[in-house]
Amino acid sequence: MTKQNISRRHFFVGSLLAGAVPAGGFASAASLKRLGYKSPNEKLNIAAIGSGGKGNSDIKGCASENIVALVDPDDKRAAKTFAEYPNLPKYKDFRRMFDKHTKEIDAVLVSCPDHVHATASMWAMTRGKHVYCQKPLTRTVWEAQQMMAAAQKYGVATQMGNQGYSNEGARQCCEIVWSGDIGNVTEVHAWTDRPRRYWPQGPEVEPKEAPVPSHLDWQAWLAASPDRPYSPAFAPHNWRGFPEYGCGAIGDMACHILGTPNMALRLGNPIAVECLKQEGKGKYTFPKSALIRFDFPARGSMPPVSVYWHDGQGKQPDIKGVPAGEMLGDSDINGSLFIGEKGMVTTGCYGERTRLVPATKMKDYTLPNEVLSRSPGHYRDWIRACKGGEAACSNFSVAAPFVSWMLLGAISMRFEGKLNWDAAKGQFTNNKEANAYLKPKFRKGWKFAG
């Protein structure tokens, strides 16, 4: 790839990747008013679906606005947040919250387990509410596609909670790649040490039925998922290791770590995915560790590229050409490495510590001109969009296609051999059984879109 001719004007990330246009060009005054448009000096009324755990920090990230309602099926897990907002209405089931407060709400934070993300977000968007949804956005490819379509149909401002998209280093990494300074990138490696000490996965994990704790509404926790007995193996925390409720380490961390490669290489749709290696495969959970390869075709002037995902290793992968002892990413726990014809660049989980490899090359290196706008912060980015500003950098038009290919990796761990992917048809072409995992099963009585 020759040095790309990139204009020095600042592209807004969401606009560049999603084909969006500036706010003044896509929304009339009447449509902004219909969507509850507020001037930058007015505050949004925000409801939180998922108030414990990550929900607490998401609420803090939007504390400059008005928090008006809290939802969490687990009183114990949400106790800290509930105590911080003692006078707010509190619900275990988000449907009851919408029944009572729809007219009072401008926007919604969705910070519950993965299996509830899409249903909760769809209930919000169909009511004209802006949505900030935690990564990995959805548990299945079908849900991601529905989320993107709904955001466009209802004209709401959206953002996925993968903060690296707003990081300065992520933008610098893009600009280094686009400048041509490391040449054509044909291989990327990304890694995390999870699950390891974070949650259990593997053959020894078996969900055993137990009485439902008094502080938990188990049916509200399950939401639209098929009914099953409660087990402490699922709630409050370790659900992520079970395919019915989470996406394992790839769902937890790939939206962060693969975000910069997705943005810098404009990855689009892969043509194949394969789990090359896995250890500690469980009957009920994802394996303890895995190595997955995604193959992408040429994209414009960018050549085909293979992206390797390593999880559960506890160390950075051994990669040919990396000097012995050279630390990659932000540590041996998380990071990514771009391998180009003329050099390599590495960055951390959230795009931090971006640098050439070996790092000594940075001594005489001048960063390329800035061509991407810089973010005011991931939450502020979304809040600005909610008030009629530019589309957020990881809005659903950007996030859903990214998540759609990433989630193919979760499916690949169930099968041996390469899975060929036809994005236009939305299916694997060589494995009908794998296609069964592209869409969730919903229990009777629950409406996906409210």
C-alpha positions as CSV (number, residue, x, y, z in Angstrom):
1,M,0.0,0.0,0.0
2,T,1.5,3.3,-1.0
3,K,1.3,6.3,1.3
4,Q,-2.4,7.1,1.2
5,N,-3.5,10.5,0.1
6,I,-5.5,11.6,3.2
7,S,-6.9,15.0,3.4
8,R,-5.8,17.1,6.4
9,R,-9.3,18.0,7.3
10,H,-10.5,16.3,10.5
11,F,-12.9,13.4,9.8
12,F,-15.3,12.6,12.6
13,V,-14.9,8.9,13.4
14,G,-18.5,8.0,13.3
15,S,-19.0,9.8,10.1
16,L,-15.9,8.3,8.4
17,L,-16.8,4.8,9.3
18,A,-20.6,4.8,9.1
19,G,-21.1,7.2,6.2
20,A,-23.0,9.6,8.4
21,V,-23.2,13.3,7.6
22,P,-23.0,16.2,10.0
23,A,-26.0,16.8,12.2
24,G,-27.1,19.9,10.3
25,G,-27.5,17.8,7.2
26,F,-29.4,14.8,8.6
27,A,-32.0,16.2,11.0
28,S,-34.6,18.9,10.6
29,A,-35.7,21.1,13.5
30,A,-39.0,19.3,13.5
31,S,-37.4,15.8,13.7
32,L,-35.0,16.9,16.4
33,K,-38.0,18.2,18.4
34,R,-39.8,14.9,17.9
35,L,-36.8,13.0,19.2
36,G,-36.6,15.2,22.3
37,Y,-33.8,17.4,21.1
38,K,-32.1,19.4,23.8
39,S,-29.6,22.2,23.5
40,P,-26.1,21.5,24.8
41,N,-27.1,23.4,28.0
42,E,-30.1,21.3,28.7
43,K,-29.9,18.0,30.5
44,L,-31.1,14.6,29.3
45,N,-33.4,12.5,31.4
46,I,-31.6,9.1,31.5
47,A,-32.9,5.8,32.8
48,A,-30.5,2.9,33.6
49,I,-31.3,-0.7,32.7
50,G,-28.7,-2.5,34.8
51,S,-27.6,-0.5,37.8
52,G,-25.1,-2.7,39.6
53,G,-21.6,-3.7,38.4
54,K,-20.8,-1.9,35.1
55,G,-24.1,-0.1,35.3
56,N,-22.8,1.9,38.3
57,S,-19.8,3.3,36.4
58,D,-22.0,4.0,33.3
59,I,-24.4,6.0,35.5
60,K,-21.4,7.9,36.9
61,G,-20.2,8.6,33.3
62,C,-23.5,10.3,32.6
63,A,-24.0,12.0,36.1
64,S,-23.8,15.4,34.4
65,E,-27.3,14.7,33.1
66,N,-30.5,13.8,35.0
67,I,-30.7,10.1,36.1
68,V,-34.5,9.5,36.4
69,A,-35.1,5.8,36.9
70,L,-33.1,2.6,37.8
71,V,-33.7,-1.0,36.8
72,D,-32.0,-4.1,38.2
73,P,-33.3,-7.5,39.0
74,D,-30.8,-8.0,41.8
75,D,-31.3,-5.7,44.8
76,K,-28.0,-6.8,46.3
77,R,-25.8,-6.2,43.3
78,A,-27.4,-2.8,42.7
79,A,-27.5,-1.8,46.4
80,K,-24.6,0.7,46.0
81,T,-26.3,2.5,43.1
82,F,-29.7,2.4,44.8
83,A,-28.2,4.0,47.9
84,E,-26.7,6.8,45.8
85,Y,-30.1,7.6,44.3
86,P,-32.5,6.9,47.2
87,N,-35.4,9.0,45.8
88,L,-35.5,7.5,42.2
89,P,-38.1,5.0,41.1
90,K,-36.6,1.5,41.0
91,Y,-37.7,-1.6,39.1
92,K,-36.6,-5.2,38.6
93,D,-38.2,-5.5,35.1
94,F,-37.4,-2.8,32.5
95,R,-40.8,-3.3,30.9
96,R,-42.5,-2.0,34.1
97,M,-40.2,1.0,34.0
98,F,-41.3,1.8,30.5
99,D,-44.9,1.3,31.4
100,K,-44.6,4.0,34.1
101,H,-42.0,6.5,32.8
102,T,-41.7,6.4,29.0
103,K,-42.8,10.1,28.6
104,E,-40.2,11.2,31.2
105,I,-37.2,9.5,29.5
106,D,-35.0,10.8,26.8
107,A,-32.3,8.2,26.8
108,V,-31.4,4.8,28.2
109,L,-28.2,3.1,29.5
110,V,-28.2,-0.6,28.9
111,S,-25.7,-2.3,31.2
112,C,-27.2,-5.7,31.9
113,P,-25.8,-9.2,30.9
114,D,-25.3,-9.7,27.2
115,H,-28.5,-11.8,26.6
116,V,-30.6,-8.8,27.6
117,H,-28.8,-6.1,25.7
118,A,-30.8,-6.3,22.4
119,T,-34.2,-6.7,23.9
120,A,-33.8,-3.9,26.4
121,S,-32.3,-1.6,23.7
122,M,-35.1,-2.4,21.2
123,W,-37.8,-1.6,23.8
124,A,-36.0,1.8,24.2
125,M,-35.5,2.6,20.5
126,T,-39.0,1.7,19.4
127,R,-40.1,4.3,21.9
128,G,-37.8,6.9,20.4
129,K,-35.2,6.8,23.2
130,H,-31.5,7.2,22.6
131,V,-29.4,4.2,23.7
132,Y,-26.0,3.7,25.1
133,C,-25.5,-0.1,25.2
134,Q,-22.6,-1.9,26.8
135,K,-20.3,-4.1,24.7
136,P,-20.5,-6.6,23.1
137,L,-23.8,-4.9,22.0
138,T,-25.6,-8.2,21.5
139,R,-25.1,-11.9,22.0
140,T,-26.0,-12.9,18.4
141,V,-25.5,-11.6,14.9
142,W,-29.2,-11.4,14.1
143,E,-29.8,-9.1,17.2
144,A,-26.9,-6.8,16.1
145,Q,-28.5,-6.4,12.6
146,Q,-31.9,-5.7,14.2
147,M,-30.3,-3.1,16.5
148,M,-28.7,-1.2,13.6
149,A,-31.9,-1.2,11.6
150,A,-33.9,0.1,14.6
151,A,-31.5,2.9,15.3
152,Q,-31.8,4.1,11.7
153,K,-35.6,3.6,11.6
154,Y,-36.3,5.6,14.7
155,G,-33.5,8.2,14.3
156,V,-32.1,7.8,17.8
157,A,-28.5,8.5,18.9
158,T,-26.6,5.4,19.9
159,Q,-23.2,4.3,21.2
160,M,-21.7,1.0,22.2
161,G,-19.6,1.0,25.3
162,N,-16.2,0.2,23.8
163,Q,-14.3,3.2,25.1
164,G,-11.2,2.5,23.0
165,Y,-13.0,4.1,20.0
166,S,-12.7,7.4,21.8
167,N,-9.1,7.0,22.9
168,E,-6.4,9.3,21.5
169,G,-4.0,6.3,20.9
170,A,-6.6,4.5,18.8
171,R,-6.8,7.4,16.5
172,Q,-3.1,7.7,16.3
173,C,-2.8,4.0,15.4
174,C,-5.3,4.5,12.6
175,E,-3.3,7.5,11.3
176,I,0.0,5.5,11.4
177,V,-1.5,2.7,9.4
178,W,-3.2,5.1,6.9
179,S,0.0,7.0,6.4
180,G,1.7,3.9,4.9
181,D,4.6,4.1,7.4
182,I,4.4,0.4,8.2
183,G,3.3,-0.6,4.7
184,N,0.6,-3.1,3.8
185,V,-0.9,-4.8,6.9
186,T,-1.6,-8.4,6.2
187,E,-1.7,-9.8,9.7
188,V,-3.0,-8.7,13.1
189,H,-2.7,-10.4,16.5
190,A,-4.9,-9.4,19.5
191,W,-4.9,-11.0,22.9
192,T,-6.3,-11.0,26.4
193,D,-5.6,-13.1,29.5
194,R,-9.3,-13.5,30.2
195,P,-11.2,-15.5,31.4
196,R,-8.5,-17.0,33.7
197,R,-9.0,-15.2,37.1
198,Y,-12.0,-13.2,36.0
199,W,-14.7,-16.0,35.8
200,P,-14.6,-19.8,35.5
201,Q,-14.8,-21.6,32.2
202,G,-14.0,-25.2,31.3
203,P,-15.0,-28.8,31.8
204,E,-15.2,-28.6,35.6
205,V,-17.9,-25.9,35.5
206,E,-21.4,-27.3,35.9
207,P,-24.4,-25.1,36.7
208,K,-26.2,-26.7,39.6
209,E,-29.8,-25.8,40.5
210,A,-30.3,-23.9,43.7
211,P,-33.0,-21.8,45.4
212,V,-33.4,-18.3,44.0
213,P,-32.0,-15.7,46.4
214,S,-34.5,-13.4,48.0
215,H,-32.8,-10.3,46.5
216,L,-33.0,-11.6,42.9
217,D,-35.9,-11.7,40.5
218,W,-34.8,-14.6,38.4
219,Q,-37.5,-14.3,35.8
220,A,-36.5,-10.6,35.2
221,W,-32.9,-11.6,35.0
222,L,-33.6,-14.2,32.3
223,A,-35.8,-11.7,30.4
224,A,-36.6,-13.1,27.0
225,S,-34.3,-16.1,27.3
226,P,-35.9,-19.6,27.7
227,D,-36.9,-20.4,31.2
228,R,-34.5,-22.6,33.3
229,P,-33.8,-23.1,37.0
230,Y,-31.6,-20.6,38.8
231,S,-28.0,-21.5,39.5
232,P,-25.3,-19.4,41.3
233,A,-23.0,-20.4,38.4
234,F,-24.9,-17.8,36.3
235,A,-25.8,-14.8,38.5
236,P,-24.7,-12.4,39.6
237,H,-21.3,-12.5,37.7
238,N,-20.2,-15.6,35.9
239,W,-22.9,-15.7,33.2
240,R,-20.3,-14.5,30.7
241,G,-18.7,-17.9,30.4
242,F,-22.0,-19.5,29.3
243,P,-23.0,-19.2,25.6
244,E,-26.7,-18.9,26.6
245,Y,-26.0,-15.6,28.3
246,G,-22.6,-14.3,27.3
247,C,-19.9,-14.5,24.7
248,G,-16.9,-15.5,26.8
249,A,-13.6,-13.6,26.6
250,I,-14.2,-12.6,23.0
251,G,-17.4,-10.8,24.0
252,D,-15.9,-9.3,27.1
253,M,-12.7,-7.9,25.6
254,A,-12.6,-8.1,21.8
255,C,-14.9,-5.1,21.4
256,H,-12.1,-3.2,23.1
257,I,-9.0,-4.8,21.8
258,L,-10.1,-5.5,18.2
259,G,-11.7,-2.0,18.0
260,T,-8.6,-0.3,16.8
261,P,-7.8,-2.9,14.1
262,N,-11.5,-2.7,13.0
263,M,-11.3,1.0,12.7
264,A,-7.8,1.3,11.2
265,L,-8.2,-1.5,8.7
266,R,-11.9,-0.8,7.9
267,L,-12.4,-4.5,8.2
268,G,-16.0,-4.9,7.1
269,N,-17.1,-8.6,6.7
270,P,-14.8,-11.6,6.9
271,I,-15.0,-14.4,4.4
272,A,-14.1,-17.1,6.9
273,V,-13.5,-17.8,10.6
274,E,-11.8,-20.7,12.3
275,C,-11.0,-21.7,15.9
276,L,-7.5,-23.0,15.3
277,K,-6.9,-24.2,18.9
278,Q,-8.8,-24.4,22.2
279,E,-8.0,-25.9,25.5
280,G,-10.2,-26.8,28.4
281,K,-13.4,-27.2,26.4
282,G,-16.4,-27.2,28.7
283,K,-19.8,-29.0,28.3
284,Y,-21.6,-25.9,29.4
285,T,-19.1,-23.1,28.9
286,F,-16.7,-21.7,26.4
287,P,-13.2,-23.2,26.6
288,K,-10.5,-21.9,29.0
289,S,-8.4,-20.6,26.1
290,A,-8.8,-20.3,22.4
291,L,-7.0,-19.1,19.2
292,I,-9.3,-17.9,16.4
293,R,-8.5,-16.6,12.9
294,F,-10.7,-14.3,10.9
295,D,-9.9,-13.9,7.2
296,F,-10.9,-10.6,5.5
297,P,-10.7,-9.9,1.7
298,A,-9.1,-6.9,0.2
299,R,-10.8,-3.6,1.1
300,G,-10.1,-0.8,-1.5
301,S,-6.4,-0.3,-1.6
302,M,-5.9,-2.5,1.5
303,P,-4.9,-6.1,0.9
304,P,-6.4,-9.2,2.4
305,V,-5.7,-9.5,6.1
306,S,-5.9,-12.3,8.7
307,V,-6.8,-11.3,12.3
308,Y,-5.8,-13.7,15.1
309,W,-7.6,-13.6,18.5
310,H,-5.8,-15.2,21.4
311,D,-7.6,-15.5,24.8
312,G,-6.9,-17.1,28.1
313,Q,-3.1,-17.4,27.5
314,G,-1.9,-15.3,30.4
315,K,0.9,-13.8,28.2
316,Q,1.3,-12.0,25.0
317,P,1.6,-14.4,22.0
318,D,5.0,-15.3,20.5
319,I,5.1,-13.6,17.2
320,K,7.8,-13.9,14.6
321,G,9.8,-10.7,14.1
322,V,9.1,-9.3,17.6
323,P,12.4,-8.8,19.5
324,A,12.8,-11.0,22.6
325,G,11.7,-9.2,25.7
326,E,9.7,-6.5,23.8
327,M,6.5,-5.8,25.6
328,L,3.5,-5.4,23.3
329,G,0.1,-3.7,23.9
330,D,-0.5,-2.2,27.3
331,S,1.0,-5.3,29.0
332,D,1.2,-9.1,28.5
333,I,-2.5,-9.1,29.4
334,N,-4.1,-7.1,26.6
335,G,-3.1,-5.6,23.3
336,S,-2.9,-5.8,19.5
337,L,-0.1,-5.9,17.0
338,F,-0.3,-4.8,13.3
339,I,2.3,-6.5,11.1
340,G,3.0,-4.5,7.9
341,E,5.4,-4.9,5.0
342,K,7.7,-2.2,6.4
343,G,7.2,-2.4,10.1
344,M,4.9,-3.1,13.1
345,V,2.7,-1.0,15.4
346,T,1.2,-2.1,18.7
347,T,-1.5,-0.6,20.9
348,G,-3.2,-1.4,24.2
349,C,-6.7,-2.6,25.1
350,Y,-8.3,0.8,24.8
351,G,-5.8,2.2,22.2
352,E,-3.4,3.4,24.8
353,R,0.4,3.2,24.5
354,T,0.4,3.2,20.7
355,R,4.0,2.8,19.4
356,L,6.1,1.3,16.7
357,V,7.8,-2.1,17.3
358,P,10.5,-2.1,18.5
359,A,9.7,0.9,20.7
360,T,13.1,2.3,20.1
361,K,11.8,3.4,16.7
362,M,9.6,6.0,18.4
363,K,12.7,8.1,19.3
364,D,13.1,9.5,15.8
365,Y,9.5,9.0,14.6
366,T,7.1,11.9,13.9
367,L,3.4,11.0,14.2
368,P,1.4,11.6,11.0
369,N,-0.9,14.6,10.7
370,E,-4.1,14.2,12.6
371,V,-7.0,13.4,10.2
372,L,-9.5,12.1,12.8
373,S,-11.3,14.4,15.2
374,R,-10.5,13.9,18.9
375,S,-13.2,12.7,21.3
376,P,-14.5,14.6,24.3
377,G,-15.0,11.2,26.0
378,H,-17.0,8.2,25.2
379,Y,-20.1,9.2,27.3
380,R,-19.8,12.9,26.2
381,D,-19.6,11.8,22.6
382,W,-23.0,10.0,23.0
383,I,-24.6,12.8,25.1
384,R,-23.6,15.3,22.4
385,A,-25.3,13.1,19.7
386,C,-28.4,12.8,21.8
387,K,-28.7,16.6,21.8
388,G,-28.5,16.8,18.0
389,G,-24.8,16.8,17.5
390,E,-22.5,14.5,15.4
391,A,-23.2,10.8,15.5
392,A,-21.2,9.1,18.3
393,C,-18.0,7.3,17.2
394,S,-19.3,3.8,18.0
395,N,-22.9,4.4,17.0
396,F,-24.8,1.3,16.0
397,S,-24.1,1.8,12.3
398,V,-20.4,1.3,13.2
399,A,-20.8,-1.0,16.2
400,A,-23.2,-3.6,14.7
401,P,-21.1,-4.6,11.7
402,F,-18.1,-4.8,13.9
403,V,-19.9,-6.9,16.5
404,S,-21.4,-9.1,13.8
405,W,-18.1,-10.4,12.6
406,M,-16.6,-10.6,16.1
407,L,-19.5,-12.8,17.3
408,L,-18.7,-15.3,14.5
409,G,-15.7,-16.1,16.6
410,A,-17.9,-17.2,19.5
411,I,-19.7,-19.6,17.2
412,S,-16.5,-21.0,15.7
413,M,-15.5,-22.4,19.2
414,R,-18.4,-24.9,18.8
415,F,-17.0,-26.5,15.6
416,E,-13.9,-28.0,14.1
417,G,-12.6,-26.6,10.8
418,K,-13.1,-23.4,8.9
419,L,-16.5,-21.7,8.7
420,N,-17.1,-19.9,5.4
421,W,-19.1,-16.7,5.8
422,D,-21.4,-15.1,3.2
423,A,-22.3,-11.7,4.7
424,A,-24.8,-10.9,1.9
425,K,-26.8,-14.0,2.7
426,G,-26.1,-13.7,6.4
427,Q,-25.1,-17.3,6.8
428,F,-22.3,-19.9,6.8
429,T,-22.2,-21.6,3.5
430,N,-20.5,-24.9,4.6
431,N,-22.1,-25.6,8.0
432,K,-25.9,-25.5,8.4
433,E,-25.6,-26.4,12.1
434,A,-23.5,-23.3,12.8
435,N,-26.3,-21.1,11.3
436,A,-28.6,-22.1,14.2
437,Y,-26.5,-20.0,16.5
438,L,-26.9,-16.7,14.5
439,K,-30.3,-15.9,16.2
440,P,-31.4,-16.4,19.8
441,K,-34.4,-18.3,21.0
442,F,-37.1,-16.2,22.8
443,R,-39.5,-17.5,25.3
444,K,-43.2,-17.2,24.8
445,G,-44.8,-14.0,26.1
446,W,-41.8,-11.8,25.5
447,K,-41.7,-9.2,22.7
448,F,-38.3,-8.5,21.3
449,A,-39.2,-5.0,20.1
450,G,-41.7,-4.1,22.8
